[in-house]
Amino acid sequence: MNNERCVHIDRARQYVSYGLLTTLLLIASAASANVAKGVITPTSAVNPATSVQTITSAGPLDRIFVGTDGATQISRIGDPSFEVFPPSTTPADYGTFIVVNNALYAPDFAGHGGSASGGIGVYTIFTPISQSPVSGSGTAASPFQVTTVVGVGATGLTATHVDTYVIGQESYRTDVTLANSSGAAIDAILYRAMDCFLGGSDLGYGFVSGSSVGCSVNANNLPAGRIEQLVPLSGGSAYYHAGYSQVWAAIGTHMPFNNTCLCTTLLDNGAGISWNVTVPAGGSITRSNLTVFSPLGAAALFVTKTADQPNAAAGAIDGYTITITNPNPSAATLNSIIDTLPAGFTYQAGTSSGATSANPGIAGQVLTWMGPFSVPANGVLLLRFNVSVSTAGGTYFNQATATGTGQTIAGSGPTAPVTVGGTPPPPPPPVSTVAVPTLGVSMLILLALLTVCAGWYVSRRRA
């Protein structure tokens, strides 16, 4: 019995030693991976930690950490870690990057408690200007909101980030407004990019849907599975998916993304979108995107808009077509379709066709068609209608969107330009009428006498 007890004790010691060794190896492996990714731990005296405002809600995105440098980190209910690498830092390697005059401006990654963004090369840190506390109630009418303003070096640009979230959505929205205080227009490249950490894993594939791009658990998100997706809401964007270091290196070239995706390669990946912009002197421009985190792989629906004719005479009739694309393998139900007409444009009653023939509700320039409307799986829904264009010359843009319970929908943004020129069409010609003269009593008596005389004269001639 004593010998058997000794054997058990020796085995227990072996298991404990093996467990300790395994734990040490895992720690060493994690540390090695961090070194391989270039993760840095800042010295607080040199790089003070970036402070954050945290949008906290019932979820499913239960925490959105917004840094004073515009960078973010996201928590999703039920996931074992945060959604952006490094998965334990707030904020993390997701944010805005701006190139002006071949110089790169970026968040203060050294102040995040860790980063693997070294591949972007030399850059100037954004200058924090202000950050609001969290406001709003988390409803569609009053979303949670944090506003963060940073300076872009000595360029004369400021970048205002407005991050908003509506409870129940699997996405949050970011609007970045570049304002130019200089006396000359400024050309820039605006990026939004991240190092994905998908549901606790640093490895994944990629997918492209419309103009959006993301990281996915399955190649091309087929079959649909867990995704992280960047959805541009503003037109003119480009996308890129590759290894995380390749994404940072692409930003480091100071060139826009090139619309490519390593979608079928399993790798430690990242993704981003970019816009080429010109910020007018004393003016501003805004570019917007949704960031989607879906465990079921439900990609955003896309709304696009086209005009029948790009040019129209002042006051003439033109038409628009709204197209809603559903890239998912199941049908989607919309509650409403919403279109915002340009100033001076008016809806032509009775011209709706496609999704519905009903006239929309009209509030100012906003047209709202109430559903429900079904967008077929991997299909589209069309809505067409006519408008009278403005009588004032110029180029006018229109934008459309839709709403749906549990649906992530990317609106069209300003699009479908119509250039109005010439003079208003002439009014229809007046209806031709013949004036009928009126006769007085004396004229009627004279006419009667003349008639009698004419009759007497004719009868005498016949006699």
C-alpha beads as a LAMMPS data file, in Angstrom:
LAMMPS data file: protein, C-alpha beads

463 atoms
462 bonds

1 atom types
1 bond types

-500.0 500.0 xlo xhi
-500.0 500.0 ylo yhi
-500.0 500.0 zlo zhi

Masses

1 110.0

Atoms # bond

1 1 1 0.000 0.000 0.000
2 1 1 2.855 2.371 0.879
3 1 1 4.516 1.695 -2.478
4 1 1 1.215 2.321 -4.317
5 1 1 0.697 5.574 -2.379
6 1 1 4.202 6.660 -3.348
7 1 1 3.449 5.943 -7.005
8 1 1 0.308 8.090 -6.832
9 1 1 2.237 10.906 -5.156
10 1 1 4.951 10.743 -7.812
11 1 1 2.328 10.850 -10.590
12 1 1 0.620 13.809 -8.932
13 1 1 3.925 15.627 -8.781
14 1 1 4.496 14.845 -12.448
15 1 1 1.048 16.203 -13.385
16 1 1 1.655 19.363 -11.365
17 1 1 5.073 19.821 -12.932
18 1 1 3.606 19.174 -16.381
19 1 1 0.807 21.658 -15.738
20 1 1 3.234 24.315 -14.573
21 1 1 5.449 23.688 -17.558
22 1 1 2.477 23.883 -19.942
23 1 1 1.332 27.120 -18.358
24 1 1 4.806 28.599 -18.643
25 1 1 5.015 27.512 -22.281
26 1 1 1.643 29.107 -23.038
27 1 1 2.724 32.333 -21.363
28 1 1 5.981 32.270 -23.266
29 1 1 4.122 31.541 -26.504
30 1 1 1.750 34.450 -25.917
31 1 1 4.657 36.719 -25.102
32 1 1 6.448 35.540 -28.223
33 1 1 3.357 36.207 -30.322
34 1 1 3.101 39.691 -28.867
35 1 1 6.752 40.361 -29.656
36 1 1 6.203 38.986 -33.154
37 1 1 3.311 41.407 -33.616
38 1 1 5.378 44.249 -32.257
39 1 1 3.181 44.864 -29.222
40 1 1 4.648 47.608 -27.083
41 1 1 3.988 48.539 -23.482
42 1 1 4.307 52.276 -23.031
43 1 1 6.241 53.979 -20.282
44 1 1 3.609 56.052 -18.543
45 1 1 5.995 58.900 -17.747
46 1 1 6.749 59.307 -21.453
47 1 1 3.497 58.092 -22.983
48 1 1 0.629 58.715 -20.591
49 1 1 -2.335 56.406 -21.024
50 1 1 -4.986 57.584 -23.471
51 1 1 -8.160 58.387 -21.553
52 1 1 -11.497 57.120 -22.846
53 1 1 -15.216 57.697 -22.681
54 1 1 -17.160 54.428 -22.503
55 1 1 -20.597 53.904 -24.032
56 1 1 -22.133 51.250 -21.765
57 1 1 -25.430 49.598 -22.680
58 1 1 -27.493 46.417 -22.680
59 1 1 -25.793 45.580 -25.967
60 1 1 -25.253 43.486 -27.893
61 1 1 -22.295 45.895 -28.123
62 1 1 -22.230 46.418 -24.372
63 1 1 -19.138 48.650 -24.238
64 1 1 -17.587 50.950 -26.814
65 1 1 -14.388 52.594 -25.590
66 1 1 -13.596 55.873 -27.390
67 1 1 -10.148 57.362 -26.818
68 1 1 -9.307 61.065 -26.778
69 1 1 -7.253 60.324 -29.917
70 1 1 -10.269 58.925 -31.793
71 1 1 -9.188 55.267 -31.476
72 1 1 -11.691 52.703 -30.193
73 1 1 -12.130 49.260 -28.670
74 1 1 -15.355 47.239 -28.642
75 1 1 -16.864 44.643 -26.329
76 1 1 -19.641 42.305 -27.424
77 1 1 -21.809 40.367 -24.990
78 1 1 -20.802 36.719 -24.806
79 1 1 -17.385 37.063 -26.434
80 1 1 -14.319 35.992 -24.424
81 1 1 -12.316 39.132 -25.208
82 1 1 -12.557 42.539 -26.834
83 1 1 -12.951 42.624 -30.627
84 1 1 -9.819 44.561 -31.706
85 1 1 -6.176 43.658 -31.152
86 1 1 -4.681 43.947 -28.575
87 1 1 -7.748 42.282 -27.037
88 1 1 -7.230 43.607 -23.509
89 1 1 -6.385 47.281 -24.173
90 1 1 -8.670 50.291 -24.306
91 1 1 -8.598 51.839 -26.825
92 1 1 -6.948 49.462 -29.310
93 1 1 -5.650 49.309 -32.884
94 1 1 -8.747 50.715 -34.595
95 1 1 -9.007 54.323 -35.578
96 1 1 -8.651 57.137 -38.076
97 1 1 -5.528 57.907 -40.107
98 1 1 -5.009 61.008 -42.242
99 1 1 -2.369 61.759 -44.876
100 1 1 -1.727 65.405 -45.839
101 1 1 1.206 66.500 -48.019
102 1 1 2.712 62.991 -47.776
103 1 1 2.766 63.156 -43.965
104 1 1 0.797 60.679 -41.842
105 1 1 -1.231 61.607 -38.748
106 1 1 -2.592 58.908 -36.436
107 1 1 -3.784 58.044 -32.916
108 1 1 -1.348 57.797 -30.003
109 1 1 -0.929 54.020 -30.128
110 1 1 1.943 54.143 -27.631
111 1 1 -0.555 55.398 -25.060
112 1 1 -2.955 52.480 -25.448
113 1 1 -1.157 50.001 -23.195
114 1 1 -0.095 47.931 -26.185
115 1 1 -0.157 48.051 -29.988
116 1 1 0.906 46.107 -33.077
117 1 1 0.633 49.064 -35.443
118 1 1 4.338 49.667 -35.916
119 1 1 4.124 48.808 -39.602
120 1 1 2.595 52.184 -40.456
121 1 1 6.014 53.788 -40.078
122 1 1 6.653 57.378 -39.096
123 1 1 3.640 59.454 -38.111
124 1 1 2.599 62.473 -36.081
125 1 1 0.212 61.874 -33.193
126 1 1 -3.149 63.638 -33.293
127 1 1 -3.417 66.502 -30.819
128 1 1 -6.368 65.933 -28.449
129 1 1 -8.577 69.047 -28.314
130 1 1 -11.788 67.966 -26.599
131 1 1 -14.017 65.022 -25.813
132 1 1 -17.621 65.118 -24.663
133 1 1 -19.135 62.839 -22.028
134 1 1 -21.535 60.164 -23.211
135 1 1 -24.941 61.637 -24.087
136 1 1 -28.235 60.253 -25.383
137 1 1 -30.512 57.456 -24.219
138 1 1 -29.565 54.743 -26.718
139 1 1 -32.711 54.991 -28.835
140 1 1 -32.881 55.576 -32.588
141 1 1 -34.129 59.099 -31.916
142 1 1 -31.490 59.726 -29.239
143 1 1 -28.518 57.370 -29.701
144 1 1 -25.663 57.209 -27.239
145 1 1 -23.026 59.649 -28.504
146 1 1 -19.442 60.684 -27.846
147 1 1 -17.837 63.588 -29.735
148 1 1 -14.029 63.688 -29.941
149 1 1 -12.038 66.499 -31.568
150 1 1 -8.348 66.218 -32.484
151 1 1 -5.911 68.467 -34.292
152 1 1 -4.075 67.217 -37.388
153 1 1 -0.618 68.635 -36.764
154 1 1 -0.009 72.101 -38.209
155 1 1 -2.067 71.405 -41.336
156 1 1 -4.959 73.653 -40.351
157 1 1 -7.266 70.610 -40.183
158 1 1 -9.251 69.365 -37.206
159 1 1 -10.946 65.957 -37.153
160 1 1 -14.213 65.668 -35.250
161 1 1 -15.328 62.093 -34.522
162 1 1 -18.950 61.481 -33.576
163 1 1 -19.447 57.873 -32.405
164 1 1 -23.075 56.793 -31.894
165 1 1 -24.776 53.569 -30.812
166 1 1 -28.403 52.417 -30.672
167 1 1 -29.241 49.640 -28.211
168 1 1 -30.042 46.383 -29.985
169 1 1 -27.841 47.068 -33.015
170 1 1 -24.849 44.917 -33.948
171 1 1 -23.053 47.975 -35.313
172 1 1 -22.096 51.468 -34.271
173 1 1 -21.612 54.540 -36.429
174 1 1 -18.667 56.923 -36.771
175 1 1 -18.865 60.284 -38.571
176 1 1 -15.498 61.976 -39.142
177 1 1 -15.653 65.652 -40.123
178 1 1 -12.483 67.342 -41.380
179 1 1 -12.643 71.125 -40.966
180 1 1 -10.114 73.389 -42.692
181 1 1 -9.186 76.662 -40.982
182 1 1 -6.517 77.535 -43.556
183 1 1 -6.897 79.839 -46.511
184 1 1 -6.411 77.139 -49.128
185 1 1 -8.077 73.846 -50.035
186 1 1 -6.354 70.757 -48.584
187 1 1 -6.134 67.375 -50.321
188 1 1 -6.041 64.425 -47.928
189 1 1 -6.516 60.682 -47.621
190 1 1 -8.783 59.600 -44.776
191 1 1 -8.501 55.981 -43.556
192 1 1 -10.492 53.913 -41.077
193 1 1 -8.662 50.663 -40.293
194 1 1 -8.387 47.934 -37.661
195 1 1 -6.432 44.871 -36.542
196 1 1 -9.207 42.276 -36.190
197 1 1 -9.507 39.976 -33.166
198 1 1 -12.560 37.988 -34.189
199 1 1 -14.474 36.388 -31.313
200 1 1 -11.317 35.647 -29.330
201 1 1 -9.193 34.586 -32.298
202 1 1 -6.388 36.486 -34.017
203 1 1 -6.764 34.396 -37.192
204 1 1 -9.450 34.672 -39.855
205 1 1 -10.413 35.115 -43.478
206 1 1 -11.842 38.106 -45.325
207 1 1 -14.920 39.066 -47.296
208 1 1 -16.191 41.902 -49.471
209 1 1 -19.826 42.956 -49.705
210 1 1 -20.551 45.872 -51.995
211 1 1 -18.100 48.595 -51.007
212 1 1 -17.595 47.151 -47.515
213 1 1 -14.851 44.856 -46.274
214 1 1 -14.320 42.752 -43.204
215 1 1 -12.772 39.868 -41.338
216 1 1 -14.695 36.587 -41.157
217 1 1 -14.456 33.136 -39.642
218 1 1 -15.147 31.616 -43.087
219 1 1 -13.593 32.535 -46.425
220 1 1 -15.802 35.097 -48.204
221 1 1 -18.231 34.671 -45.272
222 1 1 -19.533 31.464 -46.897
223 1 1 -21.315 29.978 -45.109
224 1 1 -22.254 33.021 -43.079
225 1 1 -20.473 33.075 -39.737
226 1 1 -18.927 35.509 -37.304
227 1 1 -17.747 38.776 -38.909
228 1 1 -16.259 42.183 -38.206
229 1 1 -17.152 44.574 -41.034
230 1 1 -16.361 48.166 -42.026
231 1 1 -19.272 49.603 -43.994
232 1 1 -18.741 52.977 -45.716
233 1 1 -21.778 55.252 -45.610
234 1 1 -20.104 57.878 -47.791
235 1 1 -19.450 57.265 -51.465
236 1 1 -16.089 57.153 -53.204
237 1 1 -14.373 54.775 -50.768
238 1 1 -11.823 52.041 -51.399
239 1 1 -11.204 48.918 -49.273
240 1 1 -8.370 46.580 -48.294
241 1 1 -8.123 43.267 -46.427
242 1 1 -4.841 41.459 -45.790
243 1 1 -2.515 40.549 -42.935
244 1 1 -2.676 43.157 -40.176
245 1 1 0.912 44.259 -40.869
246 1 1 0.112 44.614 -44.576
247 1 1 -2.810 46.894 -43.740
248 1 1 -0.570 49.114 -41.605
249 1 1 2.140 49.038 -44.273
250 1 1 -0.408 50.098 -46.909
251 1 1 -1.304 53.125 -44.800
252 1 1 2.422 53.726 -44.390
253 1 1 2.780 54.131 -48.168
254 1 1 0.498 57.218 -47.925
255 1 1 -1.583 55.852 -50.800
256 1 1 -5.302 55.014 -50.848
257 1 1 -6.366 51.399 -50.480
258 1 1 -6.547 49.391 -53.693
259 1 1 -9.806 47.375 -53.433
260 1 1 -8.189 43.976 -52.862
261 1 1 -8.915 41.220 -50.370
262 1 1 -6.990 38.101 -49.339
263 1 1 -10.398 36.637 -48.667
264 1 1 -9.504 32.932 -48.939
265 1 1 -6.259 32.971 -46.941
266 1 1 -6.288 32.172 -43.227
267 1 1 -4.073 34.782 -41.567
268 1 1 -3.628 37.230 -38.709
269 1 1 -5.690 39.832 -40.500
270 1 1 -6.848 43.403 -40.583
271 1 1 -9.094 45.525 -42.793
272 1 1 -9.730 49.124 -43.694
273 1 1 -11.463 51.649 -45.941
274 1 1 -10.180 54.951 -47.335
275 1 1 -11.382 58.079 -49.098
276 1 1 -9.554 60.669 -51.178
277 1 1 -10.966 64.036 -50.076
278 1 1 -10.508 67.738 -50.712
279 1 1 -11.395 69.995 -47.796
280 1 1 -12.266 73.491 -49.059
281 1 1 -10.661 76.565 -47.514
282 1 1 -12.708 77.550 -44.481
283 1 1 -15.008 74.566 -45.096
284 1 1 -15.445 70.953 -44.088
285 1 1 -16.258 67.466 -45.378
286 1 1 -17.694 64.440 -43.562
287 1 1 -17.068 60.738 -44.157
288 1 1 -19.014 58.074 -42.286
289 1 1 -18.934 54.342 -41.670
290 1 1 -20.596 51.592 -39.680
291 1 1 -18.561 49.032 -37.754
292 1 1 -20.419 45.708 -37.585
293 1 1 -19.822 42.833 -35.148
294 1 1 -22.144 39.922 -35.966
295 1 1 -21.762 36.395 -34.568
296 1 1 -24.140 35.117 -37.256
297 1 1 -22.404 36.788 -40.176
298 1 1 -25.337 39.069 -40.979
299 1 1 -23.755 41.584 -43.339
300 1 1 -25.140 45.076 -43.790
301 1 1 -27.808 45.788 -46.412
302 1 1 -26.780 48.453 -48.928
303 1 1 -28.890 51.295 -50.265
304 1 1 -27.860 52.884 -53.575
305 1 1 -29.546 55.613 -55.574
306 1 1 -29.497 56.643 -59.250
307 1 1 -31.147 59.430 -61.222
308 1 1 -32.897 58.727 -64.532
309 1 1 -31.214 61.743 -66.133
310 1 1 -28.028 63.406 -64.811
311 1 1 -29.018 66.710 -66.450
312 1 1 -32.378 68.473 -66.425
313 1 1 -33.851 71.815 -67.367
314 1 1 -34.981 73.998 -64.495
315 1 1 -38.344 72.819 -63.180
316 1 1 -38.390 69.714 -65.429
317 1 1 -39.471 66.185 -64.450
318 1 1 -36.797 63.622 -63.548
319 1 1 -36.862 60.262 -61.792
320 1 1 -34.945 58.326 -59.136
321 1 1 -34.470 54.615 -58.448
322 1 1 -33.585 53.352 -54.957
323 1 1 -31.934 49.905 -54.878
324 1 1 -31.623 47.965 -51.607
325 1 1 -29.237 44.999 -51.808
326 1 1 -29.339 42.098 -49.358
327 1 1 -26.091 40.047 -49.458
328 1 1 -27.315 37.577 -46.819
329 1 1 -28.637 34.022 -47.358
330 1 1 -32.016 34.861 -45.788
331 1 1 -34.637 37.486 -46.619
332 1 1 -34.621 40.777 -44.750
333 1 1 -37.669 42.773 -43.676
334 1 1 -37.651 46.566 -43.821
335 1 1 -39.927 48.809 -41.808
336 1 1 -39.534 51.847 -44.048
337 1 1 -37.666 53.377 -46.984
338 1 1 -36.596 56.993 -46.562
339 1 1 -35.424 59.482 -49.185
340 1 1 -34.202 63.038 -48.602
341 1 1 -34.800 65.217 -51.659
342 1 1 -32.530 68.145 -52.503
343 1 1 -33.788 71.659 -51.826
344 1 1 -36.318 72.764 -54.433
345 1 1 -37.145 69.217 -55.599
346 1 1 -40.715 67.948 -55.128
347 1 1 -42.253 64.478 -55.318
348 1 1 -44.721 63.802 -58.149
349 1 1 -47.819 62.185 -56.661
350 1 1 -48.814 58.799 -58.026
351 1 1 -45.416 57.908 -59.523
352 1 1 -44.125 55.352 -56.973
353 1 1 -43.548 51.865 -58.381
354 1 1 -41.625 48.705 -57.565
355 1 1 -41.603 48.066 -53.818
356 1 1 -44.889 49.969 -53.492
357 1 1 -47.243 52.128 -55.522
358 1 1 -48.348 54.109 -52.461
359 1 1 -47.363 57.729 -52.082
360 1 1 -44.864 58.421 -49.309
361 1 1 -45.427 60.498 -46.231
362 1 1 -43.842 63.899 -46.808
363 1 1 -42.217 66.063 -44.142
364 1 1 -40.297 68.917 -45.736
365 1 1 -37.828 67.274 -48.119
366 1 1 -38.046 63.855 -46.435
367 1 1 -40.121 61.139 -48.131
368 1 1 -41.020 58.031 -46.097
369 1 1 -42.632 54.907 -47.543
370 1 1 -43.912 52.656 -44.758
371 1 1 -43.499 48.887 -45.046
372 1 1 -43.144 46.145 -44.345
373 1 1 -40.987 45.430 -47.381
374 1 1 -39.165 42.143 -48.005
375 1 1 -35.710 42.124 -49.579
376 1 1 -35.067 38.606 -50.932
377 1 1 -32.027 36.591 -49.911
378 1 1 -29.034 37.519 -52.053
379 1 1 -31.348 39.833 -53.959
380 1 1 -32.507 43.413 -54.369
381 1 1 -35.579 45.564 -53.801
382 1 1 -36.296 48.500 -56.138
383 1 1 -38.346 51.645 -55.586
384 1 1 -38.813 54.208 -58.357
385 1 1 -40.513 57.618 -58.374
386 1 1 -40.562 60.946 -60.232
387 1 1 -39.752 64.440 -59.032
388 1 1 -39.899 68.008 -60.269
389 1 1 -36.381 69.390 -60.093
390 1 1 -35.479 72.779 -58.707
391 1 1 -35.940 75.943 -60.751
392 1 1 -32.523 77.162 -59.576
393 1 1 -29.441 76.038 -61.455
394 1 1 -26.764 73.879 -59.830
395 1 1 -25.813 70.285 -59.069
396 1 1 -28.024 68.547 -56.523
397 1 1 -27.396 65.348 -54.559
398 1 1 -29.941 62.974 -53.098
399 1 1 -29.640 60.367 -50.365
400 1 1 -31.697 57.387 -49.310
401 1 1 -31.752 54.871 -46.481
402 1 1 -34.070 52.330 -44.871
403 1 1 -34.965 50.981 -41.444
404 1 1 -35.484 47.427 -40.264
405 1 1 -35.670 45.789 -36.851
406 1 1 -32.429 43.948 -36.210
407 1 1 -31.024 44.981 -39.596
408 1 1 -27.773 46.849 -40.235
409 1 1 -28.417 49.144 -43.188
410 1 1 -25.876 51.308 -44.990
411 1 1 -27.546 54.374 -46.475
412 1 1 -26.505 55.751 -49.829
413 1 1 -24.968 58.980 -48.568
414 1 1 -25.101 61.997 -50.917
415 1 1 -25.343 60.533 -54.415
416 1 1 -27.375 60.510 -57.663
417 1 1 -26.273 63.985 -58.805
418 1 1 -28.615 65.962 -61.043
419 1 1 -27.317 69.101 -62.712
420 1 1 -30.076 71.642 -63.279
421 1 1 -29.551 74.257 -65.967
422 1 1 -31.363 76.365 -68.588
423 1 1 -34.615 78.177 -68.037
424 1 1 -37.845 76.852 -66.558
425 1 1 -40.141 75.206 -69.106
426 1 1 -42.694 77.673 -70.568
427 1 1 -46.191 77.550 -69.140
428 1 1 -48.787 75.747 -71.260
429 1 1 -50.348 77.945 -73.939
430 1 1 -53.669 79.558 -72.956
431 1 1 -56.856 77.933 -74.186
432 1 1 -57.969 79.737 -77.373
433 1 1 -61.335 81.497 -77.009
434 1 1 -63.453 83.615 -79.400
435 1 1 -64.971 86.747 -77.996
436 1 1 -68.740 86.971 -78.615
437 1 1 -69.921 90.574 -78.935
438 1 1 -72.978 91.657 -76.988
439 1 1 -75.724 93.770 -78.664
440 1 1 -77.753 96.509 -77.052
441 1 1 -81.558 96.967 -77.494
442 1 1 -81.214 99.663 -80.213
443 1 1 -78.882 97.478 -82.211
444 1 1 -81.321 94.577 -81.972
445 1 1 -84.248 96.835 -83.259
446 1 1 -82.077 98.075 -86.144
447 1 1 -81.086 94.488 -86.996
448 1 1 -84.767 93.465 -87.014
449 1 1 -85.732 96.396 -89.357
450 1 1 -82.895 95.519 -91.724
451 1 1 -84.074 91.911 -91.779
452 1 1 -87.676 93.002 -92.607
453 1 1 -86.498 95.383 -95.350
454 1 1 -84.290 92.705 -96.860
455 1 1 -87.215 90.318 -96.928
456 1 1 -89.579 92.928 -98.571
457 1 1 -86.894 93.709 -101.186
458 1 1 -86.406 90.054 -102.061
459 1 1 -90.181 89.459 -102.377
460 1 1 -90.622 92.530 -104.698
461 1 1 -87.835 91.318 -106.958
462 1 1 -89.482 87.929 -107.279
463 1 1 -92.845 89.593 -108.143

Bonds

1 1 1 2
2 1 2 3
3 1 3 4
4 1 4 5
5 1 5 6
6 1 6 7
7 1 7 8
8 1 8 9
9 1 9 10
10 1 10 11
11 1 11 12
12 1 12 13
13 1 13 14
14 1 14 15
15 1 15 16
16 1 16 17
17 1 17 18
18 1 18 19
19 1 19 20
20 1 20 21
21 1 21 22
22 1 22 23
23 1 23 24
24 1 24 25
25 1 25 26
26 1 26 27
27 1 27 28
28 1 28 29
29 1 29 30
30 1 30 31
31 1 31 32
32 1 32 33
33 1 33 34
34 1 34 35
35 1 35 36
36 1 36 37
37 1 37 38
38 1 38 39
39 1 39 40
40 1 40 41
41 1 41 42
42 1 42 43
43 1 43 44
44 1 44 45
45 1 45 46
46 1 46 47
47 1 47 48
48 1 48 49
49 1 49 50
50 1 50 51
51 1 51 52
52 1 52 53
53 1 53 54
54 1 54 55
55 1 55 56
56 1 56 57
57 1 57 58
58 1 58 59
59 1 59 60
60 1 60 61
61 1 61 62
62 1 62 63
63 1 63 64
64 1 64 65
65 1 65 66
66 1 66 67
67 1 67 68
68 1 68 69
69 1 69 70
70 1 70 71
71 1 71 72
72 1 72 73
73 1 73 74
74 1 74 75
75 1 75 76
76 1 76 77
77 1 77 78
78 1 78 79
79 1 79 80
80 1 80 81
81 1 81 82
82 1 82 83
83 1 83 84
84 1 84 85
85 1 85 86
86 1 86 87
87 1 87 88
88 1 88 89
89 1 89 90
90 1 90 91
91 1 91 92
92 1 92 93
93 1 93 94
94 1 94 95
95 1 95 96
96 1 96 97
97 1 97 98
98 1 98 99
99 1 99 100
100 1 100 101
101 1 101 102
102 1 102 103
103 1 103 104
104 1 104 105
105 1 105 106
106 1 106 107
107 1 107 108
108 1 108 109
109 1 109 110
110 1 110 111
111 1 111 112
112 1 112 113
113 1 113 114
114 1 114 115
115 1 115 116
116 1 116 117
117 1 117 118
118 1 118 119
119 1 119 120
120 1 120 121
121 1 121 122
122 1 122 123
123 1 123 124
124 1 124 125
125 1 125 126
126 1 126 127
127 1 127 128
128 1 128 129
129 1 129 130
130 1 130 131
131 1 131 132
132 1 132 133
133 1 133 134
134 1 134 135
135 1 135 136
136 1 136 137
137 1 137 138
138 1 138 139
139 1 139 140
140 1 140 141
141 1 141 142
142 1 142 143
143 1 143 144
144 1 144 145
145 1 145 146
146 1 146 147
147 1 147 148
148 1 148 149
149 1 149 150
150 1 150 151
151 1 151 152
152 1 152 153
153 1 153 154
154 1 154 155
155 1 155 156
156 1 156 157
157 1 157 158
158 1 158 159
159 1 159 160
160 1 160 161
161 1 161 162
162 1 162 163
163 1 163 164
164 1 164 165
165 1 165 166
166 1 166 167
167 1 167 168
168 1 168 169
169 1 169 170
170 1 170 171
171 1 171 172
172 1 172 173
173 1 173 174
174 1 174 175
175 1 175 176
176 1 176 177
177 1 177 178
178 1 178 179
179 1 179 180
180 1 180 181
181 1 181 182
182 1 182 183
183 1 183 184
184 1 184 185
185 1 185 186
186 1 186 187
187 1 187 188
188 1 188 189
189 1 189 190
190 1 190 191
191 1 191 192
192 1 192 193
193 1 193 194
194 1 194 195
195 1 195 196
196 1 196 197
197 1 197 198
198 1 198 199
199 1 199 200
200 1 200 201
201 1 201 202
202 1 202 203
203 1 203 204
204 1 204 205
205 1 205 206
206 1 206 207
207 1 207 208
208 1 208 209
209 1 209 210
210 1 210 211
211 1 211 212
212 1 212 213
213 1 213 214
214 1 214 215
215 1 215 216
216 1 216 217
217 1 217 218
218 1 218 219
219 1 219 220
220 1 220 221
221 1 221 222
222 1 222 223
223 1 223 224
224 1 224 225
225 1 225 226
226 1 226 227
227 1 227 228
228 1 228 229
229 1 229 230
230 1 230 231
231 1 231 232
232 1 232 233
233 1 233 234
234 1 234 235
235 1 235 236
236 1 236 237
237 1 237 238
238 1 238 239
239 1 239 240
240 1 240 241
241 1 241 242
242 1 242 243
243 1 243 244
244 1 244 245
245 1 245 246
246 1 246 247
247 1 247 248
248 1 248 249
249 1 249 250
250 1 250 251
251 1 251 252
252 1 252 253
253 1 253 254
254 1 254 255
255 1 255 256
256 1 256 257
257 1 257 258
258 1 258 259
259 1 259 260
260 1 260 261
261 1 261 262
262 1 262 263
263 1 263 264
264 1 264 265
265 1 265 266
266 1 266 267
267 1 267 268
268 1 268 269
269 1 269 270
270 1 270 271
271 1 271 272
272 1 272 273
273 1 273 274
274 1 274 275
275 1 275 276
276 1 276 277
277 1 277 278
278 1 278 279
279 1 279 280
280 1 280 281
281 1 281 282
282 1 282 283
283 1 283 284
284 1 284 285
285 1 285 286
286 1 286 287
287 1 287 288
288 1 288 289
289 1 289 290
290 1 290 291
291 1 291 292
292 1 292 293
293 1 293 294
294 1 294 295
295 1 295 296
296 1 296 297
297 1 297 298
298 1 298 299
299 1 299 300
300 1 300 301
301 1 301 302
302 1 302 303
303 1 303 304
304 1 304 305
305 1 305 306
306 1 306 307
307 1 307 308
308 1 308 309
309 1 309 310
310 1 310 311
311 1 311 312
312 1 312 313
313 1 313 314
314 1 314 315
315 1 315 316
316 1 316 317
317 1 317 318
318 1 318 319
319 1 319 320
320 1 320 321
321 1 321 322
322 1 322 323
323 1 323 324
324 1 324 325
325 1 325 326
326 1 326 327
327 1 327 328
328 1 328 329
329 1 329 330
330 1 330 331
331 1 331 332
332 1 332 333
333 1 333 334
334 1 334 335
335 1 335 336
336 1 336 337
337 1 337 338
338 1 338 339
339 1 339 340
340 1 340 341
341 1 341 342
342 1 342 343
343 1 343 344
344 1 344 345
345 1 345 346
346 1 346 347
347 1 347 348
348 1 348 349
349 1 349 350
350 1 350 351
351 1 351 352
352 1 352 353
353 1 353 354
354 1 354 355
355 1 355 356
356 1 356 357
357 1 357 358
358 1 358 359
359 1 359 360
360 1 360 361
361 1 361 362
362 1 362 363
363 1 363 364
364 1 364 365
365 1 365 366
366 1 366 367
367 1 367 368
368 1 368 369
369 1 369 370
370 1 370 371
371 1 371 372
372 1 372 373
373 1 373 374
374 1 374 375
375 1 375 376
376 1 376 377
377 1 377 378
378 1 378 379
379 1 379 380
380 1 380 381
381 1 381 382
382 1 382 383
383 1 383 384
384 1 384 385
385 1 385 386
386 1 386 387
387 1 387 388
388 1 388 389
389 1 389 390
390 1 390 391
391 1 391 392
392 1 392 393
393 1 393 394
394 1 394 395
395 1 395 396
396 1 396 397
397 1 397 398
398 1 398 399
399 1 399 400
400 1 400 401
401 1 401 402
402 1 402 403
403 1 403 404
404 1 404 405
405 1 405 406
406 1 406 407
407 1 407 408
408 1 408 409
409 1 409 410
410 1 410 411
411 1 411 412
412 1 412 413
413 1 413 414
414 1 414 415
415 1 415 416
416 1 416 417
417 1 417 418
418 1 418 419
419 1 419 420
420 1 420 421
421 1 421 422
422 1 422 423
423 1 423 424
424 1 424 425
425 1 425 426
426 1 426 427
427 1 427 428
428 1 428 429
429 1 429 430
430 1 430 431
431 1 431 432
432 1 432 433
433 1 433 434
434 1 434 435
435 1 435 436
436 1 436 437
437 1 437 438
438 1 438 439
439 1 439 440
440 1 440 441
441 1 441 442
442 1 442 443
443 1 443 444
444 1 444 445
445 1 445 446
446 1 446 447
447 1 447 448
448 1 448 449
449 1 449 450
450 1 450 451
451 1 451 452
452 1 452 453
453 1 453 454
454 1 454 455
455 1 455 456
456 1 456 457
457 1 457 458
458 1 458 459
459 1 459 460
460 1 460 461
461 1 461 462
462 1 462 463
